[in-house]
Amino acid sequence: MDNRRRITLRDVAAKAGVSVMTVSRALSLKPKSVSPATLEKCRTAAAQLGYVPNLLARSLRGEQLNTFCMFAEFIASHHYLAECVDIASREIEQRHQTVILCQSLNAFQHAIRSFNLMGALVIAPPEAFYDDPFGHKSLGPCATPATILLHSAIQQDQFSEISPDLEDMSYRCADHLLKLGHRYLAYVGGPRASDEPNWFALRQRGIHRAMKEHGVSTDGLIQQQCTAIETAPLYLRQLLAAAPQTTGVICLNDDIAIAAIHALQEMGKKVPGDMSVVGCNNLAVSRYFRPSISTFEFDIRGMVQIALDLLIDEMETDSDRRKRVRSIHPGNLVIRDSTARPPTQQAQA
């Protein structure tokens, strides 16, 4: 059993040679009320002693915590989301603040009600989030913090957001395949349409735009649901059973692209000889996989930094004066070995 005594503000104050009140101000939301030299002295003492604030006690006293709430689902199965959470957590720590991570909407709503938090960063929220973000309908009204969305998967007008340009991403991936000569495309990934009816619409617009520009009928576009890498081989087989003419596949992310290529190879199909596959998010492993994966990348770190800056601006602005900001960021298509001309054009060459 660990019997070590909990480090308190009094311990930090004694080490720093200042009063408990000064330490409290330095480590709270009022660092400007102490001199820079004293602020650094208090933070150094706290770090050396390993001081961890008692969030529950401070919340019960009605204090606003120097803490953000971050909400992101399915982190373990999506490297992109995991990278967003990791970068955001590190950025928050570098700003001398802390973060509570919630991985379900229910946990997020209860955290908002349990603690008086600085603000909330919501990453890739499910469509259910927009219906009742803070649980007002189910749990009753409560005070809500300034909230910013990072990567909204659908178009929305409730919150300020920093998001990748998903319509442009799908357009450029489809345009790449169509320029190679592919005419039957599929999109693999995402929830069932019955669960989140608006999710695919944003991506579909980009693919449809590319198909129309190339004079290709949009009737042949298929979306195959797939929310996890483990199910990608099964769903890919279902896709090809329903649409065997498909030669170009755009995947939700590189994880699913890797699983899709593996499944195609097990089926005796060559990539890119028989099928071309495009991923998204440009994972480090995508360049070392064989074939190396053509993919789309976004500046995750840049989007996270802008989102946190925007969140701090909103926290410092009265709620009735806040103006919704929607900042959409383009990305880059990275062409590698998993895409080539379709079999018919290879035979004609």
DRENDO-773071 format. One record per residue (C-alpha): residue in one letter; x, y, z. Coordinates in nm, 2 decimals, padded with zeros to 4 digits. Each point is the difference from the previous one (the first is absolute). Last residue first. Example, Ala and Ser with C-alpha at 12.3 -4.5 7.8 and 13.67 -1.06 7.14 Angstrom:
<atoms>
<atom "s",<01.37,-00.11,00.71>> <atom "a",<-00.14,-00.34,00.07>> 
</atoms>
This chain:
<atoms>
<atom "a",<-00.17,00.01,-07.29>> <atom "q",<-00.33,-00.16,-00.07>> <atom "a",<00.04,-00.27,00.27>> <atom "q",<00.10,00.26,00.25>> <atom "q",<-00.32,00.20,-00.09>> <atom "t",<-00.22,-00.30,00.06>> <atom "p",<00.18,-00.08,00.33>> <atom "p",<-00.05,00.34,00.16>> <atom "r",<00.28,00.26,-00.01>> <atom "a",<00.21,00.03,00.32>> <atom "t",<-00.05,00.05,00.37>> <atom "s",<00.17,-00.18,00.30>> <atom "d",<00.35,00.12,-00.09>> <atom "r",<00.02,00.35,00.13>> <atom "i",<-00.19,00.33,-00.06>> <atom "v",<-00.03,00.24,00.30>> <atom "l",<-00.30,00.22,-00.03>> <atom "n",<00.03,00.31,00.21>> <atom "g",<-00.23,00.17,00.25>> <atom "p",<-00.24,00.29,00.02>> <atom "h",<-00.12,00.16,00.32>> <atom "i",<-00.35,00.12,00.08>> <atom "s",<-00.04,00.28,00.27>> <atom "r",<-00.36,00.05,00.12>> <atom "v",<-00.02,00.27,00.26>> <atom "r",<-00.32,00.07,00.20>> <atom "k",<-00.01,00.35,00.15>> <atom "r",<00.00,00.03,00.38>> <atom "r",<-00.16,00.30,00.14>> <atom "d",<-00.28,-00.17,00.20>> <atom "s",<00.25,-00.25,00.15>> <atom "d",<00.22,00.28,00.13>> <atom "t",<00.35,-00.02,-00.15>> <atom "e",<00.31,-00.12,00.18>> <atom "m",<-00.10,-00.37,-00.03>> <atom "e",<-00.07,00.06,-00.37>> <atom "d",<00.36,00.12,-00.05>> <atom "i",<00.14,-00.29,00.19>> <atom "l",<-00.20,-00.24,-00.22>> <atom "l",<00.13,00.17,-00.32>> <atom "d",<00.36,-00.04,00.11>> <atom "l",<-00.08,-00.36,00.09>> <atom "a",<-00.15,-00.06,-00.35>> <atom "i",<00.29,00.18,-00.18>> <atom "q",<00.25,-00.22,00.18>> <atom "v",<-00.19,-00.32,-00.08>> <atom "m",<-00.04,00.09,-00.37>> <atom "g",<00.37,00.07,-00.03>> <atom "r",<00.09,-00.33,00.17>> <atom "i",<-00.23,-00.20,-00.22>> <atom "d",<00.13,00.14,-00.33>> <atom "f",<-00.20,-00.23,-00.23>> <atom "e",<00.10,-00.29,-00.22>> <atom "f",<-00.15,-00.20,-00.28>> <atom "t",<00.12,-00.34,-00.11>> <atom "s",<00.16,-00.21,-00.26>> <atom "i",<00.12,-00.30,00.19>> <atom "s",<00.34,-00.18,-00.03>> <atom "p",<-00.06,-00.34,-00.16>> <atom "r",<00.12,-00.14,00.22>> <atom "f",<-00.01,00.20,00.33>> <atom "y",<00.29,00.22,00.07>> <atom "r",<-00.16,00.33,-00.12>> <atom "s",<-00.33,-00.08,00.18>> <atom "v",<00.18,-00.07,00.33>> <atom "a",<00.05,00.37,00.08>> <atom "l",<-00.37,00.06,-00.03>> <atom "n",<-00.10,00.22,-00.29>> <atom "n",<-00.34,00.11,00.13>> <atom "c",<-00.21,-00.16,-00.28>> <atom "g",<00.01,-00.31,-00.22>> <atom "v",<-00.02,-00.06,-00.38>> <atom "v",<-00.03,-00.35,-00.15>> <atom "s",<00.03,-00.11,-00.36>> <atom "m",<-00.12,-00.34,-00.10>> <atom "d",<00.11,-00.26,-00.26>> <atom "g",<00.36,00.09,-00.05>> <atom "p",<00.02,00.25,00.29>> <atom "v",<-00.03,-00.21,00.21>> <atom "k",<-00.03,-00.35,-00.14>> <atom "k",<-00.30,-00.22,00.07>> <atom "g",<00.04,-00.36,00.12>> <atom "m",<-00.27,00.03,00.27>> <atom "e",<00.27,00.01,00.27>> <atom "q",<00.15,00.29,-00.18>> <atom "l",<-00.33,00.18,00.00>> <atom "a",<-00.03,-00.06,00.38>> <atom "h",<00.35,00.14,00.06>> <atom "i",<-00.08,00.30,-00.21>> <atom "a",<-00.32,00.07,00.19>> <atom "a",<00.18,-00.04,00.34>> <atom "i",<00.26,00.25,-00.10>> <atom "a",<-00.26,00.24,-00.14>> <atom "i",<-00.20,-00.03,00.32>> <atom "d",<00.30,00.11,00.21>> <atom "d",<00.08,00.27,-00.26>> <atom "n",<-00.33,00.18,00.05>> <atom "l",<-00.36,00.02,-00.13>> <atom "c",<00.10,-00.19,-00.31>> <atom "i",<-00.04,00.09,-00.36>> <atom "v",<-00.03,-00.31,-00.23>> <atom "g",<00.05,-00.01,-00.38>> <atom "t",<-00.07,-00.31,-00.21>> <atom "t",<-00.36,-00.08,00.07>> <atom "q",<-00.17,-00.22,-00.26>> <atom "p",<-00.07,-00.27,00.26>> <atom "a",<-00.26,00.23,00.17>> <atom "a",<-00.22,-00.20,00.24>> <atom "a",<00.25,-00.28,00.05>> <atom "l",<00.29,00.25,-00.01>> <atom "l",<-00.15,00.20,00.29>> <atom "q",<-00.08,-00.30,00.21>> <atom "r",<00.36,-00.12,-00.04>> <atom "l",<00.12,00.35,00.11>> <atom "y",<-00.24,-00.02,00.30>> <atom "l",<00.16,-00.32,00.12>> <atom "p",<00.36,00.12,-00.05>> <atom "a",<-00.08,00.34,00.17>> <atom "t",<-00.15,-00.15,00.32>> <atom "e",<00.32,-00.01,00.21>> <atom "i",<00.10,00.35,-00.12>> <atom "a",<-00.31,00.16,00.16>> <atom "t",<-00.30,00.21,-00.10>> <atom "c",<-00.08,-00.15,-00.34>> <atom "q",<-00.30,00.10,-00.20>> <atom "q",<00.03,-00.05,-00.38>> <atom "q",<-00.09,00.30,-00.21>> <atom "i",<-00.06,-00.07,-00.36>> <atom "l",<00.03,00.23,-00.30>> <atom "g",<-00.15,-00.15,-00.32>> <atom "d",<-00.28,00.25,-00.03>> <atom "t",<00.24,00.29,-00.02>> <atom "s",<00.03,-00.04,-00.38>> <atom "v",<00.35,00.10,-00.13>> <atom "g",<00.04,00.31,-00.21>> <atom "h",<00.34,00.08,00.15>> <atom "e",<-00.12,00.32,00.16>> <atom "k",<-00.32,-00.19,00.12>> <atom "m",<00.22,-00.26,00.17>> <atom "a",<00.21,00.26,00.18>> <atom "r",<-00.31,00.18,00.13>> <atom "h",<-00.16,-00.32,00.11>> <atom "i",<00.31,-00.09,00.20>> <atom "g",<00.01,00.33,00.18>> <atom "r",<-00.38,00.00,00.07>> <atom "q",<00.03,-00.36,00.13>> <atom "r",<00.25,00.10,00.26>> <atom "l",<-00.23,00.25,00.16>> <atom "a",<-00.31,-00.22,-00.04>> <atom "f",<00.17,-00.30,00.16>> <atom "w",<-00.06,00.11,00.36>> <atom "n",<-00.35,00.15,-00.04>> <atom "p",<-00.20,-00.32,00.06>> <atom "e",<00.19,-00.11,00.32>> <atom "d",<-00.14,-00.32,00.13>> <atom "s",<-00.22,-00.09,-00.30>> <atom "a",<00.28,00.09,-00.24>> <atom "r",<00.22,-00.26,00.17>> <atom "p",<00.32,00.14,00.14>> <atom "g",<00.32,00.08,-00.17>> <atom "g",<00.23,-00.18,-00.24>> <atom "v",<00.04,-00.12,-00.36>> <atom "y",<-00.09,00.24,-00.29>> <atom "a",<-00.04,-00.17,-00.33>> <atom "l",<00.08,00.10,-00.36>> <atom "y",<-00.09,-00.14,-00.34>> <atom "r",<00.15,00.21,-00.28>> <atom "h",<00.38,-00.03,00.05>> <atom "g",<00.21,00.15,-00.28>> <atom "l",<00.30,00.14,00.19>> <atom "k",<-00.16,00.34,-00.01>> <atom "l",<-00.30,-00.15,00.17>> <atom "l",<00.21,-00.14,00.28>> <atom "h",<00.17,00.34,00.07>> <atom "d",<-00.33,00.18,-00.03>> <atom "a",<-00.16,-00.23,00.26>> <atom "c",<00.28,00.07,00.25>> <atom "r",<-00.02,00.38,-00.08>> <atom "y",<-00.37,00.01,00.04>> <atom "s",<00.00,-00.20,00.32>> <atom "m",<00.26,00.23,00.16>> <atom "d",<-00.18,00.31,-00.13>> <atom "e",<-00.32,-00.11,00.17>> <atom "l",<00.19,-00.09,00.31>> <atom "d",<00.15,00.35,00.04>> <atom "p",<00.16,-00.06,00.34>> <atom "s",<-00.17,00.16,00.29>> <atom "i",<00.03,00.28,00.26>> <atom "e",<-00.34,00.07,00.15>> <atom "s",<-00.21,00.26,00.16>> <atom "f",<-00.32,-00.15,00.13>> <atom "q",<-00.37,-00.04,-00.10>> <atom "d",<00.03,00.05,-00.38>> <atom "q",<00.06,-00.36,-00.13>> <atom "q",<00.15,-00.17,-00.30>> <atom "i",<00.09,-00.36,00.07>> <atom "a",<00.32,-00.17,00.12>> <atom "s",<00.09,00.29,00.23>> <atom "h",<00.38,-00.01,00.03>> <atom "l",<00.09,00.19,00.32>> <atom "l",<-00.32,00.15,00.15>> <atom "i",<00.03,00.29,00.25>> <atom "t",<-00.19,00.04,00.32>> <atom "a",<-00.02,00.29,00.25>> <atom "p",<-00.13,-00.16,00.32>> <atom "t",<-00.35,-00.10,00.09>> <atom "a",<-00.21,00.09,00.31>> <atom "c",<-00.27,-00.26,00.04>> <atom "p",<-00.35,-00.08,-00.11>> <atom "g",<-00.16,-00.35,00.05>> <atom "l",<00.14,-00.35,-00.03>> <atom "s",<-00.17,-00.13,-00.31>> <atom "k",<-00.08,00.31,-00.19>> <atom "h",<00.29,00.21,00.13>> <atom "g",<00.25,-00.28,-00.05>> <atom "f",<00.28,00.23,-00.11>> <atom "p",<00.01,-00.06,-00.38>> <atom "d",<-00.37,-00.10,-00.05>> <atom "d",<-00.08,-00.05,-00.37>> <atom "y",<00.35,00.10,-00.11>> <atom "f",<00.17,-00.28,00.19>> <atom "a",<-00.21,-00.27,-00.16>> <atom "e",<00.17,00.08,-00.33>> <atom "p",<00.32,-00.13,00.14>> <atom "p",<00.27,00.25,00.10>> <atom "a",<00.33,00.01,-00.19>> <atom "i",<00.20,00.16,00.29>> <atom "v",<-00.18,00.21,00.26>> <atom "l",<00.22,00.25,00.18>> <atom "a",<-00.17,00.13,00.31>> <atom "g",<00.06,00.31,00.21>> <atom "m",<00.13,00.13,00.34>> <atom "l",<-00.18,-00.26,00.21>> <atom "n",<-00.23,00.03,00.30>> <atom "f",<-00.01,-00.37,00.07>> <atom "s",<-00.27,-00.26,00.05>> <atom "r",<-00.25,00.12,-00.26>> <atom "i",<00.24,00.02,-00.29>> <atom "a",<00.16,-00.33,00.11>> <atom "h",<-00.35,-00.16,00.00>> <atom "q",<-00.06,00.12,-00.36>> <atom "f",<00.33,-00.13,-00.12>> <atom "a",<-00.04,-00.34,00.17>> <atom "n",<-00.34,-00.04,-00.18>> <atom "l",<00.14,00.11,-00.33>> <atom "s",<00.27,-00.27,00.02>> <atom "q",<00.38,00.01,00.00>> <atom "c",<00.06,00.28,00.26>> <atom "l",<00.35,00.15,00.06>> <atom "i",<00.04,00.25,00.28>> <atom "v",<00.28,00.25,-00.08>> <atom "t",<00.25,00.21,00.19>> <atom "q",<00.14,00.35,-00.04>> <atom "h",<00.35,00.13,-00.01>> <atom "r",<-00.02,00.11,-00.37>> <atom "q",<00.25,-00.28,-00.08>> <atom "e",<-00.24,-00.24,00.16>> <atom "i",<-00.28,00.11,-00.23>> <atom "e",<00.23,-00.04,-00.31>> <atom "r",<00.10,-00.35,00.12>> <atom "s",<-00.37,-00.10,00.05>> <atom "a",<-00.09,00.14,-00.34>> <atom "i",<00.28,-00.19,-00.18>> <atom "d",<-00.09,-00.33,00.17>> <atom "v",<-00.37,00.04,-00.06>> <atom "c",<00.04,00.09,-00.37>> <atom "e",<00.25,-00.29,-00.04>> <atom "a",<-00.25,-00.24,00.16>> <atom "l",<-00.27,00.13,-00.23>> <atom "y",<00.21,-00.06,-00.31>> <atom "h",<00.11,-00.34,00.13>> <atom "h",<-00.36,-00.12,00.01>> <atom "s",<-00.08,-00.33,00.18>> <atom "a",<00.13,00.09,00.35>> <atom "i",<-00.15,00.35,-00.01>> <atom "f",<-00.35,-00.12,-00.06>> <atom "e",<-00.17,00.32,00.14>> <atom "a",<00.15,00.34,00.07>> <atom "f",<-00.10,00.26,00.27>> <atom "m",<00.25,00.24,00.16>> <atom "c",<-00.09,00.19,00.31>> <atom "f",<00.24,00.28,00.09>> <atom "t",<00.15,00.08,00.34>> <atom "n",<00.11,00.30,00.20>> <atom "l",<-00.30,-00.06,00.21>> <atom "q",<-00.27,00.25,00.07>> <atom "e",<-00.04,00.01,00.37>> <atom "g",<-00.34,-00.08,00.16>> <atom "r",<00.14,-00.16,00.31>> <atom "l",<-00.12,-00.33,-00.12>> <atom "s",<00.20,00.05,-00.31>> <atom "r",<00.32,00.06,00.20>> <atom "a",<-00.06,-00.32,00.20>> <atom "l",<-00.07,-00.20,-00.31>> <atom "l",<00.30,00.13,-00.19>> <atom "n",<00.25,-00.08,00.28>> <atom "p",<00.31,00.16,-00.17>> <atom "v",<00.30,-00.22,-00.06>> <atom "y",<00.33,00.11,00.15>> <atom "g",<00.30,-00.21,-00.11>> <atom "l",<00.24,00.18,00.24>> <atom "q",<00.23,00.12,-00.27>> <atom "a",<-00.29,00.10,-00.23>> <atom "a",<-00.17,00.20,00.27>> <atom "a",<00.32,00.17,00.10>> <atom "t",<00.07,00.09,-00.36>> <atom "r",<-00.35,00.13,-00.05>> <atom "c",<00.02,00.22,00.32>> <atom "k",<00.34,00.14,-00.10>> <atom "e",<-00.11,00.07,-00.35>> <atom "l",<-00.30,00.19,00.12>> <atom "t",<00.21,00.19,00.25>> <atom "a",<00.24,00.12,-00.27>> <atom "p",<-00.29,00.09,-00.23>> <atom "s",<-00.17,00.21,00.27>> <atom "v",<-00.33,-00.11,00.15>> <atom "s",<-00.36,00.10,-00.10>> <atom "k",<00.07,-00.10,-00.36>> <atom "p",<-00.01,-00.37,00.11>> <atom "k",<-00.37,00.03,00.08>> <atom "l",<-00.15,-00.32,-00.15>> <atom "s",<00.16,-00.21,00.26>> <atom "l",<00.36,-00.11,00.07>> <atom "a",<00.13,00.35,00.07>> <atom "r",<-00.30,00.11,00.19>> <atom "s",<00.01,-00.30,00.23>> <atom "v",<00.37,00.04,00.05>> <atom "t",<-00.05,00.36,00.11>> <atom "m",<-00.28,-00.10,00.24>> <atom "v",<00.23,-00.27,00.15>> <atom "s",<00.25,00.27,00.07>> <atom "v",<00.35,00.01,-00.15>> <atom "g",<00.34,-00.17,00.07>> <atom "a",<-00.03,-00.23,-00.31>> <atom "k",<00.06,-00.32,00.21>> <atom "a",<-00.24,00.12,00.27>> <atom "a",<-00.27,00.10,-00.25>> <atom "v",<00.02,-00.34,-00.18>> <atom "d",<-00.04,-00.18,00.33>> <atom "r",<-00.30,00.22,00.10>> <atom "l",<-00.15,-00.06,-00.34>> <atom "t",<-00.01,-00.37,00.09>> <atom "i",<00.21,-00.31,-00.09>> <atom "r",<-00.19,-00.32,00.09>> <atom "r",<00.17,-00.21,00.26>> <atom "r",<00.18,-00.31,-00.11>> <atom "n",<-00.17,-00.32,00.14>> <atom "d",<00.02,-00.20,-00.33>> <atom "m",<-00.13,-00.35,00.09>> 
</atoms>
